[in-house]
């Protein structure tokens, strides 16, 4: 039998309705395309030659950062200074990535989701820290996804002043939707694989 207090309590108010999302901005690596493993494999291979280990704690600090910032973190965390220069590291990494990146595949369910959102009139965009030259390599075999995007903002875009976790890239992508210039009509959903 319920207590008198429970019987006198007012029913809980229903939760407020959720606003409908009018636009979607996607991060790319690890969310739309399965590319994160390539970076890990390449960095493990290079570091292994110097007796260094590339583990999750280092990778988590590097994810989403600019190339310069992630390289600085890698050198600090692994003690690479004096073993090779950042330029040597990036040159070797680039050679390996040029072979691997075109072989990436969409993450499970992505093609269906993108087609569903597009078919329902939701404008889509990509905001990726990836620079244009790597973006071209990664997406060359996935135009069925990327041709449906209203626009794409890459990490080397002049409107992106700071890398993630700064919101610069997502704000730049949002401003490029025509309807988002007046703010209130624009309910943007941003989806990222970035881990905090």
C-alpha positions in Angstrom: 0.0 0.0 0.0 1.5 3.4 -1.0 2.3 5.8 1.7 0.2 9.0 2.2 3.1 11.1 1.0 3.4 9.2 -2.3 -0.4 9.5 -2.9 -0.2 13.3 -2.3 2.7 13.9 -4.6 2.0 15.6 -7.9 2.6 13.5 -11.0 6.0 14.2 -12.6 5.9 16.7 -15.5 6.6 15.2 -18.9 10.0 16.1 -20.3 10.1 19.0 -22.7 9.9 18.1 -26.3 13.3 17.8 -28.1 14.0 20.2 -30.9 14.1 18.6 -34.3 17.6 18.7 -35.8 17.6 20.7 -39.0 21.2 20.2 -40.1 23.9 17.6 -39.3 27.7 18.0 -39.2 29.9 14.9 -39.1 33.4 14.4 -38.0 35.1 12.0 -40.4 37.9 9.8 -39.0 36.6 7.0 -36.9 33.0 8.1 -37.4 32.3 8.0 -41.2 35.4 6.3 -42.3 37.5 3.6 -40.5 40.9 5.3 -40.7 42.1 5.5 -37.1 43.8 2.1 -37.3 46.0 3.3 -40.2 47.5 6.1 -38.1 48.1 3.7 -35.2 49.8 1.1 -37.4 52.1 3.6 -39.1 53.1 5.3 -35.8 53.6 1.9 -34.1 55.9 0.8 -37.0 58.0 4.0 -37.0 58.3 4.1 -33.2 59.1 0.4 -32.9 62.3 1.0 -34.8 63.4 3.3 -31.9 62.2 0.9 -29.2 59.2 3.1 -28.4 55.6 2.1 -27.8 52.6 3.9 -29.2 49.8 3.2 -26.8 46.2 4.4 -26.2 47.2 7.1 -23.7 49.4 8.8 -26.3 46.9 8.3 -29.1 44.0 9.8 -27.0 46.1 13.0 -26.5 46.8 13.2 -30.3 43.3 12.5 -31.7 41.6 15.4 -33.4 44.7 17.7 -33.1 46.4 19.4 -36.0 49.4 17.6 -37.5 51.8 20.0 -35.9 50.2 19.6 -32.5 49.9 15.8 -32.6 53.5 15.5 -33.8 54.7 17.7 -30.9 52.7 15.5 -28.4 54.1 12.3 -29.9 57.7 13.6 -29.7 57.2 14.8 -26.1 55.4 11.6 -24.9 57.8 9.2 -26.6 61.1 11.1 -26.1 61.9 11.1 -29.8 64.0 14.3 -29.9 67.5 13.4 -31.0 66.4 10.1 -32.6 64.7 11.7 -35.6 63.3 15.1 -36.5 59.6 15.9 -36.7 60.1 16.4 -40.5 61.7 13.0 -40.9 58.9 11.4 -39.0 56.2 13.2 -41.0 57.9 12.3 -44.3 58.1 8.6 -43.5 54.5 8.6 -42.1 53.2 10.3 -45.3 54.7 7.7 -47.6 53.0 4.9 -45.6 49.7 6.8 -45.3 49.5 7.4 -49.1 49.3 3.7 -49.6 46.9 2.9 -46.8 44.3 5.8 -46.8 42.7 5.0 -50.1 41.8 1.5 -48.8 39.7 2.8 -45.9 36.1 1.6 -45.6 32.9 3.3 -44.3 32.1 2.6 -40.6 29.2 0.2 -40.2 25.8 1.8 -41.0 27.2 5.0 -42.3 26.1 4.6 -46.0 22.5 3.8 -44.9 22.5 6.7 -42.4 23.8 9.3 -44.8 21.3 8.2 -47.5 18.4 8.2 -45.0 19.2 11.8 -43.8 19.7 13.0 -47.3 16.5 11.4 -48.5 14.7 13.2 -45.7 16.0 16.6 -46.7 18.5 17.1 -43.8 21.5 19.1 -45.1 24.7 17.4 -44.2 28.3 18.6 -43.8 31.7 17.2 -42.8 34.0 19.0 -40.4 37.3 17.1 -40.3 40.7 17.9 -38.9 42.1 16.1 -42.0 43.9 18.3 -44.5 42.7 18.4 -48.1 45.4 16.1 -49.5 44.6 13.3 -47.0 40.8 14.0 -47.4 41.2 13.3 -51.1 43.0 10.1 -50.5 40.5 8.9 -47.9 37.3 9.8 -49.8 38.3 8.9 -53.4 36.4 5.6 -53.2 33.5 6.9 -51.2 31.8 9.5 -53.4 28.4 7.8 -52.7 28.7 9.3 -49.2 30.6 12.6 -49.8 28.8 13.7 -52.9 25.7 14.1 -50.7 27.4 16.6 -48.4 26.3 20.3 -48.6 29.9 21.2 -47.9 33.1 20.0 -46.3 35.4 21.9 -44.0 39.0 20.5 -43.6 41.6 21.2 -41.0 43.6 23.4 -43.3 40.6 25.7 -44.1 41.4 29.3 -43.5 38.4 29.7 -41.2 39.7 27.1 -38.8 42.1 28.9 -36.5 42.5 26.2 -33.8 42.3 22.4 -34.0 40.1 20.2 -31.9 39.0 20.2 -29.1 38.3 23.9 -30.1 34.9 24.2 -31.8 36.3 26.3 -34.6 35.9 23.7 -37.3 32.3 22.9 -36.3 31.4 26.6 -36.1 32.9 27.2 -39.6 30.8 24.3 -40.9 27.7 25.6 -39.3 28.1 29.1 -40.7 28.2 27.7 -44.3 24.7 26.4 -44.1 22.5 29.2 -45.5 19.8 28.7 -42.9 22.2 28.9 -40.0 23.0 32.6 -40.6 19.9 33.6 -38.7 20.5 31.2 -35.8 17.1 30.3 -34.3 16.0 28.2 -37.3 19.2 26.2 -37.3 19.3 23.2 -34.9 22.6 21.5 -35.8 23.5 18.1 -34.6 27.3 17.6 -34.5 28.6 14.0 -34.4 32.2 13.3 -33.6 34.3 10.3 -32.6 36.5 12.6 -30.5 37.0 11.2 -27.1 37.5 13.4 -24.1 
